[in-house]
């Protein structure tokens, strides 16, 4: 259980000062003293479990008397290396021996709230009903306090290091101080004159292993403020240490949700109908019950599950049951989606961003415009949705990969009628996610099945089910309108984006457990600033505006690696290239002339063109540029690509990144390289058509994904920096498609304005 005390304590989150008058005014305006009590500051204690001879120091660290150190990671490990990066930060500050470090997944606790994501996505993650708009003096505080109270432990927005570097370093500094205090008592010395290194507390020539003083240290009170370790001669921070999860992933001992094995466990497969307001209408019970190995069937309003002693038998039984579904309303189709986007683009929309006066600047001037389109993008992780659930009387245990463990647990509790305290969630590593693990359908389904059949069950979606039921990144259309100055530079620019308000859908699914179709209908027409994120242009354009034109496409949409930046960068960087060509200017020079207020991005761009041998973007060179800024990081990409008899041939990608301080340069490089390949996949495929509410693709091979033999040579360089770390998980994605499109335009003289890259007219 999480310990809660109604006062602000040392280990609690520090909240901004709010006067009694402010609190009462805000509380009265928003519903009385009950709301004031809801927001009253509280202190949260660690709820870690400790083995024998192991001692809890704080929410992030446990130290055993054998010298082993368990570091607690509150983020989902889905390939981004967070189970190495956060321990590396802590081990460096603690002065630990890297060989003694182990990792544990954090339990659900408000101490691990990701307030950074909540701040960045406030429009999506603050319930509309929570604080009235006119209570402006407490809105920011209330938003964070709400997130802490609800233990919003999100893994998203490339935020793991950006959010938890400070708390992890503080936790390690406090533990280090306690170890030095305990050792100093033995030596009758001043603890502040002690130090730590390589897993020892040192004082001159004297030294003690951490394990020798762990028990005594854990009983002491740390200093009021963290006392940080002086710069080390051989720091762990910044080293290319081998990932802690790598050996287990290589030898196969790493456990995923599908690796869980329990006594008396059985296996389940599931069949769900078309996307939309779909219900299960009928099944062929007589034929289905003859299926070999079938043990149970579970009928739900929206799906049918079969249970057998192995998954293959369960999945085959689904075909025999031949479930029939019916969907209310007009079925989702690619044609309907595109028609809705085109219609939305003609509407007035919501002005999200404005600089200068675009109306006055464009009046009486010749306007230049271009239309762009992107298709829905599937997550398509290697690991299909999988969860294992085991009932135990009035309690339930669930193993699943999740990027929001508290909300996953609460969704399971709501679906089964259990109290959240009776649901024990074991967050697992994800075999890829790309934000798919913000959806908790498989965990809820496994829990319902396990409760009904009263035995442990492992539910895994088939690959076809994974593709057909995936809630994709939204499709979008854009109209870019500009007027130019006498030199051919952009004087005024309006970006009009037709796209669904995805983040309202995500919020309602995540926090209110709305079915996807209900959330889609509830969000229709809403303004969503995050749906056009990435259009806060780094370019110095005097008059600039962004309009969101919410589109009701009928298809539920979700967050995805790179989110809106994955299409807004395509719109912006392709349009900039088109304007450069119209002005008769080199694409590099044209961009540099507008990057005077973005020197870090300008440096990336100059370095990338130097490393890649930029040839000036002349016709036939097959080179294209793109640059982008997001999550505190900057990237420039030079792509070499051209059509061939075998299709698009991307020969080289040269990326230069400024992401501030790098905790582990090897992992940073892996993240950028992975992002570039992910972006390449989105440029050439990762989509499906929809007909009758169903995705037409069924297999990975039908998604147009690039193969290893088609992967380009990749060069990634980092700019040395002592800035605070920026995000790395997504930064490589947005620039790939526009850089390749620009390269193709240079190679062929034809401009492609559609993703996946297609010669079809927009």
C-alpha positions in Angstrom: 0.0 0.0 0.0 1.1 3.5 -0.7 1.7 5.4 2.5 -0.1 8.8 2.6 0.2 11.5 5.2 -1.7 14.8 5.1 1.3 17.0 5.2 4.2 17.9 3.1 7.2 15.8 4.0 10.7 15.4 2.8 10.2 12.7 0.3 7.0 14.2 -1.2 6.8 16.2 -4.4 7.5 19.9 -3.8 4.4 21.9 -4.7 4.3 25.6 -5.5 3.1 27.9 -2.8 -0.6 28.5 -2.8 -2.0 30.9 -0.3 -5.0 30.0 1.9 -7.0 32.8 0.1 -6.1 31.4 -3.3 -7.1 27.9 -2.3 -10.4 29.0 -0.8 -11.3 31.2 -3.8 -10.4 28.5 -6.3 -12.3 25.9 -4.2 -15.4 28.0 -3.9 -15.5 28.8 -7.6 -15.0 25.1 -8.5 -17.2 23.4 -6.1 -16.5 24.1 -2.5 -14.3 22.8 0.3 -14.5 19.3 -1.0 -12.3 20.3 -3.9 -10.0 22.2 -1.5 -9.5 18.9 0.4 -8.9 17.0 -2.9 -6.0 19.4 -3.7 -4.6 19.6 -0.2 -0.9 18.7 -0.4 0.1 15.2 0.8 3.3 13.2 1.2 3.8 9.8 -0.4 6.1 7.1 0.9 8.0 4.4 -1.1 6.1 1.1 -1.3 9.0 -1.1 -2.3 9.5 -4.6 -1.0 12.9 -5.6 0.3 14.4 -9.1 0.4 16.2 -10.3 3.5 19.3 -8.2 4.2 18.2 -5.7 1.6 17.5 -2.1 2.7 15.2 0.5 1.1 16.9 4.0 0.9 14.2 5.8 -1.1 11.8 5.3 -3.9 14.7 4.7 -6.4 17.3 2.7 -4.5 17.7 -0.4 -2.4 21.1 -1.7 -1.2 21.8 -5.2 0.0 24.3 -6.2 2.6 26.1 -8.2 -0.1 26.7 -4.9 -2.0 24.1 -5.5 -4.7 22.2 -2.4 -5.6 18.7 -2.5 -6.9 17.7 0.6 -8.9 14.0 1.2 -9.5 12.9 2.3 -13.0 9.4 3.8 -13.3 9.3 3.8 -17.1 8.4 1.0 -19.5 11.4 -0.6 -21.2 10.4 -1.0 -24.8 13.8 -0.9 -26.5 14.7 2.6 -25.7 17.3 1.6 -23.1 15.6 3.3 -20.1 16.6 0.4 -17.8 20.2 1.3 -18.4 20.0 5.1 -18.7 18.4 5.8 -15.4 20.6 3.3 -13.4 23.6 4.8 -15.2 22.7 8.3 -13.9 22.1 6.9 -10.3 25.3 4.8 -10.3 27.4 7.7 -11.4 26.0 10.0 -8.6 26.2 7.2 -6.0 29.8 6.3 -6.8 28.7 2.6 -7.4 30.4 -0.3 -9.1 28.5 -0.8 -12.4 28.9 -4.6 -12.0 26.7 -4.6 -8.8 23.7 -2.9 -10.4 20.4 -4.6 -10.9 17.1 -3.2 -12.1 13.6 -3.5 -10.8 10.3 -2.1 -12.2 8.7 0.5 -10.0 5.4 -0.3 -8.3 2.5 2.0 -8.8 3.1 5.1 -6.7 2.5 8.8 -7.1 6.3 9.3 -6.4 6.9 8.1 -10.0 4.4 10.5 -11.7 5.7 11.8 -15.0 4.7 15.4 -14.5 6.8 16.5 -17.6 4.4 14.7 -20.0 1.4 16.0 -18.1 2.8 19.6 -18.5 3.7 19.1 -22.2 0.3 17.5 -23.0 -1.8 19.4 -20.6 -4.6 19.8 -23.2 -4.9 16.0 -23.4 -4.2 15.0 -19.8 -6.2 17.4 -17.7 -9.9 16.4 -17.5 -12.1 19.1 -18.8 -14.3 19.0 -15.7 -11.4 19.2 -13.2 -10.7 22.9 -13.0 -12.9 25.7 -14.5 -11.1 27.9 -17.0 -11.6 31.0 -14.8 -9.7 29.5 -11.9 -6.5 30.5 -13.7 -4.4 31.1 -10.5 -4.4 27.4 -9.6 -4.6 25.6 -13.0 -1.0 24.7 -13.4 -0.7 23.5 -9.8 -4.0 21.6 -10.0 -3.0 19.8 -13.2 0.2 18.5 -11.6 -1.5 17.7 -8.4 -4.2 15.7 -10.2 -1.5 13.8 -12.1 0.3 13.0 -8.8 -2.9 11.9 -7.1 -3.7 9.6 -9.9 -0.1 8.3 -10.2 0.1 9.1 -13.9 3.3 7.1 -14.6 3.3 7.6 -18.4 6.2 6.5 -20.6 5.8 8.9 -23.6 7.2 11.9 -25.4 10.8 10.8 -25.2 10.6 12.0 -21.6 12.3 9.3 -19.5 15.7 11.0 -19.0 14.3 14.5 -19.3 11.8 13.8 -16.5 13.7 11.5 -14.2 17.4 12.6 -14.5 16.8 15.0 -11.6 14.8 12.7 -9.3 17.2 9.8 -9.9 20.3 12.0 -9.2 18.7 13.4 -6.1 17.8 9.9 -4.9 21.4 8.7 -5.4 22.9 11.7 -3.7 20.7 11.2 -0.7 21.6 7.5 -0.5 25.3 8.4 -0.9 25.1 10.9 2.0 23.5 8.2 4.2 26.3 5.7 3.4 28.9 8.3 4.2 27.2 9.2 7.4 27.1 5.5 8.5 30.8 5.0 7.6 31.8 8.3 9.3 30.3 7.1 12.5 32.6 4.1 12.5 35.6 6.2 11.7 34.6 9.1 14.1 34.9 11.4 11.1 33.0 14.2 9.5 30.8 12.6 6.9 31.1 15.5 4.5 34.8 14.8 4.2 34.1 11.3 3.0 33.6 10.2 -0.6 32.4 7.3 -2.6 34.0 5.4 -5.5 33.6 2.0 -7.1 31.1 0.8 -4.5 33.2 1.9 -1.5 32.8 4.8 1.0 36.3 6.3 1.4 38.0 8.5 3.9 41.6 9.0 3.1 43.1 5.5 2.9 40.2 4.0 4.8 37.3 2.4 2.9 34.2 0.4 3.5 32.0 -1.5 1.0 28.5 -0.1 0.6 27.1 -3.4 1.8 29.0 -3.2 5.1 27.2 0.1 6.1 23.9 -0.4 4.2 21.9 -1.5 7.3 23.0 1.3 9.5 22.7 3.9 6.7 19.1 3.1 5.9 18.1 4.0 9.5 19.5 7.5 9.3 17.9 10.8 8.1 19.4 12.3 4.9 20.3 16.0 4.7 17.5 18.4 3.9 18.9 19.0 0.4 20.9 16.6 -1.8 24.6 16.9 -1.6 26.0 16.0 -5.0 29.2 14.1 -5.7 32.1 16.1 -7.0 33.2 15.5 -10.6 34.7 12.0 -10.9 38.0 11.3 -12.7 36.2 8.3 -14.4 32.5 9.1 -14.5 29.9 6.6 -15.6 27.7 9.4 -17.0 28.6 9.7 -20.7 30.2 6.3 -21.0 29.1 3.7 -23.6 28.3 1.1 -21.0 26.7 -2.2 -22.2 22.9 -2.1 -21.8 21.8 -4.0 -18.6 19.0 -5.7 -20.5 21.1 -6.8 -23.5 22.5 -10.1 -22.2 19.1 -11.4 -21.2 17.6 -10.3 -24.6 20.5 -12.0 -26.4 20.3 -15.4 -24.6 16.5 -15.4 -24.5 16.1 -15.2 -20.7 14.4 -11.8 -20.8 10.7 -12.3 -19.8 7.9 -10.7 -21.8 4.2 -11.1 -21.1 4.2 -14.1 -23.5 6.9 -15.8 -21.6 5.0 -16.1 -18.3 4.2 -19.7 -17.3 1.9 -20.5 -14.4 0.6 -23.7 -12.9 -2.7 -24.8 -14.6 -2.3 -22.0 -17.2 -4.2 -22.2 -20.5 -4.0 -20.1 -23.7 -6.6 -17.9 -25.4 -7.1 -16.3 -28.8 -9.5 -13.6 -29.7 -11.6 -12.4 -32.6 -12.9 -8.8 -32.7 -15.1 -7.2 -35.3 -14.7 -4.1 -37.5 -13.5 -0.9 -36.0 -16.4 1.3 -34.8 -19.6 0.7 -32.8 -19.4 -3.1 -33.3 -21.1 -5.9 -31.3 -20.9 -9.7 -31.5 -24.1 -10.8 -33.3 -23.8 -14.6 -33.6 -21.4 -17.6 -33.6 -21.6 -21.1 -35.1 -21.7 -22.8 -31.7 -22.3 -26.3 -33.0 -19.3 -26.3 -35.3 -17.0 -24.4 -32.9 -17.6 -26.7 -30.0 -16.2 -29.6 -32.1 -12.8 -27.8 -32.3 -9.9 -30.1 -31.2 -8.4 -29.1 -27.8 -11.1 -26.5 -27.1 -11.6 -25.9 -23.3 -13.7 -22.8 -23.0 -15.3 -20.0 -25.0 -15.9 -16.5 -23.6 -18.5 -14.3 -25.3 -18.3 -10.6 -24.8 -20.5 -7.9 -26.3 -17.6 -6.8 -28.5 -15.5 -10.0 -29.0 -15.2 -13.8 -28.8 -12.4 -15.6 -27.1 -11.5 -19.3 -27.3 -9.4 -21.1 -24.7 -7.3 -24.2 -25.2 -4.2 -26.0 -23.9 -2.1 -24.2 -26.6 -2.6 -21.0 -28.5 -2.6 -22.7 -31.9 -5.7 -24.8 -31.1 -7.5 -21.7 -29.6 -6.9 -19.6 -32.7 -8.0 -22.4 -35.0 -11.2 -22.8 -33.1 -12.1 -19.2 -33.8 -12.5 -20.0 -37.5 -14.9 -22.8 -36.7 -17.0 -20.6 -34.6 -17.2 -18.1 -37.5 -18.2 -15.1 -35.4 -20.5 -12.6 -37.1 -20.3 -8.9 -36.0 -22.6 -6.0 -36.8 -21.5 -2.3 -36.8 -23.8 0.6 -36.3 -23.4 3.6 -38.6 -21.5 4.0 -41.8 -18.6 1.6 -42.1 -15.1 3.0 -42.0 -13.4 3.1 -45.4 -10.3 4.7 -46.9 -12.6 6.7 -49.2 -14.7 8.0 -46.4 -11.6 9.0 -44.4 -10.1 11.0 -47.3 -13.4 12.6 -48.0 -13.7 13.7 -44.4 -10.2 15.1 -44.4 -10.9 17.1 -47.6 -14.1 18.5 -46.2 -12.4 19.5 -42.9 -9.7 21.3 -44.8 -12.3 23.6 -46.3 -13.8 24.6 -42.9 -12.5 27.6 -40.9 -10.8 25.5 -38.2 -9.2 26.7 -35.0 -6.2 29.0 -35.0 -3.7 27.3 -32.8 -0.6 29.5 -33.3 -0.1 33.0 -34.6 2.9 35.3 -35.2 2.5 38.7 -36.8 -0.6 39.4 -39.0 -0.9 36.9 -41.8 -4.2 38.4 -43.1 -2.8 41.8 -43.6 0.5 40.5 -44.9 -1.2 38.4 -47.6 -3.8 40.9 -48.6 -3.5 41.8 -52.3 -0.4 39.5 -52.7 0.1 36.5 -54.9 -0.4 33.4 -52.8 1.4 30.2 -53.4 -0.1 27.0 -52.1 0.5 23.3 -52.0 -1.5 20.3 -50.7 0.0 17.3 -48.9 -1.5 14.1 -47.5 -0.5 11.3 -45.2 -2.2 7.9 -44.7 -2.9 6.3 -41.3 0.2 4.7 -39.8 0.2 1.4 -37.9 2.3 0.7 -34.9 3.2 -2.9 -36.1 5.5 -3.9 -33.1 7.2 -7.3 -33.3 5.4 -8.4 -30.2 1.7 -8.6 -30.7 -0.6 -7.6 -27.9 -0.2 -10.2 -25.1 -1.3 -10.4 -21.5 -1.3 -13.1 -18.8 -3.9 -13.0 -16.0 -4.3 -15.2 -12.9 -7.3 -15.1 -10.6 -6.8 -15.7 -6.9 -10.2 -15.6 -5.1 -11.2 -11.9 -4.9 -7.8 -10.8 -6.3 -6.3 -10.8 -9.7 -2.7 -10.8 -11.0 -1.9 -9.5 -14.5 1.4 -9.5 -16.5 1.4 -7.0 -19.4 3.6 -4.4 -21.1 2.1 -1.0 -20.4 3.1 2.6 -20.8 0.6 3.7 -18.2 0.5 1.1 -15.4 -1.9 2.9 -13.0 -4.5 3.5 -15.8 -4.0 -0.1 -17.0 -4.7 -1.4 -13.5 -7.7 0.8 -13.1 -9.1 -0.3 -16.5 -8.8 -3.9 -15.4 -10.5 -3.1 -12.1 -13.4 -1.3 -13.8 -14.0 -4.1 -16.3 -13.9 -6.9 -13.7 -15.7 -5.1 -10.8 -12.7 -5.5 -8.6 -11.2 -2.8 -6.4 -7.9 -1.5 -7.8 -6.2 -2.6 -4.6 -7.2 -6.2 -5.5 -5.5 -6.0 -8.9 -1.8 -6.7 -8.9 -0.1 -5.5 -12.0 3.3 -6.7 -13.2 4.6 -4.3 -15.9 6.7 -6.2 -18.4 9.2 -5.2 -21.0 7.6 -4.5 -24.4 8.9 -6.0 -27.7 8.5 -2.6 -29.3 5.5 -0.4 -28.7 5.7 3.0 -30.5 2.9 4.0 -28.0 0.7 1.0 -28.8 1.1 0.0 -25.1 -1.0 3.0 -24.1 -3.9 0.8 -25.2 -5.0 -1.7 -22.5 -7.5 -3.7 -24.4 -5.5 -7.0 -24.2 -5.0 -6.7 -20.4 -8.7 -6.1 -19.8 -9.7 -9.0 -22.1 -7.3 -11.4 -20.4 -8.6 -10.3 -17.0 -12.2 -10.9 -18.1 -11.4 -14.3 -19.5 -9.4 -15.4 -16.4 -12.2 -14.4 -14.1 -14.8 -16.3 -16.1 -12.9 -19.5 -16.6 -11.4 -19.3 -13.0 -7.8 -20.3 -14.0 -4.7 -18.6 -15.3 -4.8 -17.7 -18.9 -2.5 -16.1 -21.5 -4.1 -14.1 -24.2 -2.2 -13.2 -27.4 -3.5 -11.4 -30.4 -2.7 -13.0 -33.8 -0.7 -10.9 -36.2 -3.9 -10.3 -38.3 -5.8 -9.2 -35.2 -2.9 -6.9 -34.3 -3.1 -5.2 -37.7 -6.8 -5.1 -38.0 -7.5 -3.8 -34.5 -4.6 -1.5 -34.2 -5.6 2.1 -33.5 -3.3 4.0 -35.9 -1.7 7.3 -36.0 -4.1 9.7 -37.6 -4.2 10.4 -41.3 -3.9 14.1 -42.2 -4.2 16.6 -45.1 -2.5 20.0 -45.2 -2.8 23.1 -47.3 0.3 25.3 -47.0 -0.2 28.9 -48.2 2.6 31.4 -48.5 3.5 34.8 -49.9 7.1 35.7 -50.8 9.2 38.8 -50.4 11.1 40.4 -53.2 14.1 38.1 -52.6 11.9 35.0 -52.8 12.0 34.4 -49.0 8.8 33.5 -47.1 7.1 36.6 -45.8 3.9 35.0 -44.6 2.8 31.4 -44.1 -0.4 29.7 -43.1 -0.4 26.0 -42.4 -3.9 24.5 -42.4 -4.0 20.9 -41.1 -7.0 18.6 -41.4 -6.6 15.8 -38.8 -8.7 14.2 -36.0 -8.2 15.5 -32.4 -6.3 12.4 -31.5 -5.3 13.5 -28.0 -8.8 14.0 -26.8 -9.5 10.4 -27.9 -6.4 9.2 -26.1 -7.3 11.0 -22.9 -10.9 9.6 -22.8 -9.7 6.1 -23.5 -6.8 6.2 -21.0 -8.5 7.9 -18.1 -12.2 7.3 -18.6 -12.0 3.8 -20.1 -14.2 4.8 -23.1 -14.4 2.3 -25.9 -12.4 3.6 -28.9 -15.5 4.3 -31.1 -17.2 6.2 -28.2 -14.1 8.3 -27.6 -13.8 9.0 -31.3 -17.3 10.3 -31.5 -17.0 12.3 -28.3 -13.8 14.1 -29.6 -15.1 14.9 -33.0 -14.8 18.6 -33.8 -12.7 19.5 -30.8 -9.6 21.7 -31.1 -6.4 19.9 -30.3 -3.1 21.8 -30.3 -1.1 18.5 -30.1 -2.6 17.3 -33.3 -0.6 20.1 -35.1 2.4 19.9 -32.9 5.7 20.4 -34.7 4.5 23.4 -36.7 6.0 25.8 -34.2 8.4 26.7 -36.9 12.1 27.3 -36.1 12.2 29.5 -39.2 12.1 33.2 -38.8 9.0 33.9 -40.8 7.5 37.4 -40.0 3.9 36.3 -40.3 3.0 32.8 -39.5 -0.2 30.9 -38.5 -1.3 27.3 -37.8 -4.9 26.2 -38.1 -6.3 22.9 -36.9 -9.3 21.7 -38.9 -10.6 18.8 -36.9 -11.8 16.0 -39.1 -14.4 13.4 -38.2 -13.1 10.4 -40.0 -14.9 7.7 -38.1 -11.6 5.8 -37.5 -10.3 5.9 -33.9 -6.7 7.3 -33.8 -3.8 7.0 -31.3 -0.4 8.3 -30.3 2.5 7.0 -32.3 6.3 7.4 -32.3 6.9 11.0 -33.3 3.1 11.8 -33.0 2.0 14.9 -35.0 5.7 15.8 -35.8 5.8 12.8 -38.0 3.5 14.5 -40.5 3.9 18.2 -39.7 7.6 18.0 -40.5 6.8 16.4 -43.8 4.4 19.3 -44.7 6.9 22.0 -43.6 10.1 20.7 -44.9 8.7 19.7 -48.3 7.1 23.1 -48.7 10.3 24.9 -47.7 12.1 23.0 -50.4 9.4 23.9 -53.0 9.7 27.6 -52.0 13.5 27.4 -52.4 13.2 25.9 -55.8 10.7 28.6 -56.8 13.1 31.3 -55.6 15.9 29.6 -57.6 17.8 29.1 -54.3 19.9 26.3 -52.9 17.8 24.4 -50.3 20.6 24.8 -47.7 21.1 28.5 -48.2 17.3 29.1 -48.2 16.9 27.4 -44.9 20.0 29.0 -43.3 18.7 32.5 -44.2 15.7 31.8 -41.9 17.5 30.0 -39.0 19.0 33.1 -37.4 17.0 32.5 -34.3 17.7 28.8 -34.2 21.5 28.6 -34.0 21.6 25.0 -32.7 19.5 23.7 -35.5 21.5 25.7 -38.0 24.7 24.1 -36.7 23.2 20.7 -37.2 22.2 21.5 -40.7 25.7 22.9 -41.7 27.4 19.9 -40.1 25.1 17.3 -41.9 25.7 18.9 -45.3 29.4 19.0 -44.7 29.6 15.4 -43.6 27.3 14.2 -46.4 28.9 16.2 -49.2 26.0 18.4 -50.1 26.1 19.1 -53.8 23.8 22.1 -53.8 20.5 20.3 -54.5 21.0 20.6 -58.2 18.7 18.7 -60.5 19.9 15.1 -60.8 21.9 15.1 -57.5 19.4 12.8 -55.7 20.1 14.6 -52.4 17.4 16.1 -50.1 17.5 18.0 -46.8 15.2 18.2 -43.8 15.6 19.5 -40.3 13.4 19.6 -37.2 13.3 20.5 -33.5 11.3 18.6 -30.9 11.5 17.6 -27.2 14.5 19.8 -26.6 16.6 18.2 -29.4 17.5 19.3 -32.9 18.3 17.2 -36.0 19.3 17.7 -39.6 19.2 15.0 -42.2 20.8 14.7 -45.6 19.3 11.9 -47.6 20.5 10.4 -50.9 17.6 8.6 -52.7 16.3 8.0 -56.1 13.8 5.7 -58.0 15.1 2.5 -59.5 13.7 -0.5 -61.4 13.2 -2.1 -58.0 11.5 0.9 -56.5 12.7 3.6 -54.2 16.4 3.3 -53.5 17.6 5.1 -50.4 21.4 5.0 -50.5 22.4 7.0 -47.5 21.1 9.0 -44.5 23.5 11.4 -42.7 22.0 12.8 -39.5 23.5 15.3 -37.1 21.8 15.7 -33.7 22.1 18.1 -30.8 20.4 16.4 -27.9 22.2 18.1 -25.0 24.2 15.9 -22.6 24.3 12.2 -23.6 24.0 9.7 -20.7 25.1 6.8 -22.9 26.3 7.8 -26.4 25.9 4.2 -27.7 22.2 4.1 -26.7 21.7 7.6 -28.1 23.0 6.5 -31.4 20.8 3.4 -31.3 17.8 5.5 -30.7 18.5 7.9 -33.6 19.3 5.0 -36.0 16.1 3.2 -34.9 14.1 6.4 -35.4 15.6 6.9 -38.9 14.6 3.3 -39.9 11.2 3.8 -38.3 10.8 7.0 -40.3 11.9 5.2 -43.5 9.2 2.6 -42.9 6.7 5.3 -42.5 7.9 7.0 -45.7 7.4 3.8 -47.8 4.7 1.8 -45.9 3.4 1.1 -42.4 -0.1 1.7 -43.6 -3.2 -0.2 -44.7 -6.4 0.6 -46.6 -9.8 0.2 -44.8 -12.9 -1.3 -46.3 -16.1 -2.2 -44.4 -14.5 -1.0 -41.1 -11.7 -3.6 -41.5 -8.0 -3.1 -42.4 -7.3 -4.8 -45.7 -3.7 -5.9 -44.5 -3.3 -9.0 -42.5 0.5 -9.6 -42.4 3.6 -7.6 -41.9 4.6 -8.4 -45.4 1.6 -6.5 -46.7 2.6 -3.2 -45.0 5.4 -2.3 -47.4 8.1 -2.2 -44.7 11.7 -1.9 -45.9 13.8 -5.0 -45.7 17.3 -5.2 -44.3 18.8 -5.3 -47.9 17.0 -2.1 -48.7 18.3 -0.3 -45.6 20.6 2.6 -46.4 24.0 3.4 -45.0 23.4 5.5 -41.9 25.8 8.0 -40.3 24.9 9.7 -37.1 26.9 12.4 -35.5 26.2 14.2 -32.2 27.1 17.8 -31.4 29.0 18.0 -28.1 26.8 19.9 -25.7 26.4 20.4 -21.9 22.7 21.4 -22.3 20.2 19.4 -20.3 19.3 16.2 -22.1 16.7 16.4 -24.9 14.5 13.6 -26.2 16.0 11.0 -28.4 13.4 8.3 -28.9 11.4 10.2 -31.5 13.8 12.8 -33.0 14.9 10.6 -35.9 11.4 9.9 -37.2 10.0 13.2 -38.6 12.9 14.2 -40.9 13.2 11.0 -43.0 10.1 11.3 -45.2 10.6 14.9 -46.2 14.4 14.4 -46.8 13.7 11.5 -49.1 10.8 13.3 -50.9 13.1 16.3 -51.4 15.9 14.0 -52.7 13.4 12.3 -55.2 12.3 15.8 -56.4 16.0 16.7 -57.1 16.6 13.3 -58.8 13.5 13.3 -61.0 12.1 16.8 -61.1 8.8 15.5 -59.8 7.4 16.4 -56.4 5.7 13.7 -54.3 3.3 15.2 -51.7 1.8 12.0 -50.3 2.9 9.5 -47.6 3.7 6.8 -48.1 5.6 8.3 -50.9 3.3 7.9 -53.9 3.0 9.5 -57.3 -0.8 9.6 -56.9 -2.0 13.2 -57.0 -3.1 14.8 -53.7 
